[in-house]
Amino acid sequence: MNQKTTKVALPVFGALATVEQLCNHYQICRMSFYRLSKRAGFPEPSRLGRCVRYDLRLIESFLSEHD
């Protein structure tokens, strides 16, 4: 079977990203992302009702400090 995979683009610079967008950007699965988010110092998400968004700049900073 030929499955189509759609790449979810990151939002414009400064906007908040969804978990799906971040997983596609870093090429990791959701479980790996959630495991990473449990580490001390990981940036807290912004919550708007049920919507959860992350600031890409804060995550980039976190990853550069913890590599």
C-alpha positions, 0 to 999 in steps of 0.5 A: 500500500502507498500511504501518504504522509503529510508534513505539518509545517511549523508556525511562523517565527514567534508563534506557538507550535503543537506537539504534532508540529514539534514531533515532525520538526525534530523527527521523533514520535509523540512518546519520545516528545512526552518523555523529553517534556518530563525532564527538569527544566523543559519549558511549560506549555501554554494552554488555551482550553484544551489546546496545548502549544509550545514556544519553539524558541524555548524548546530550542534553547532547552535542547541546546543547553542539555545536549 
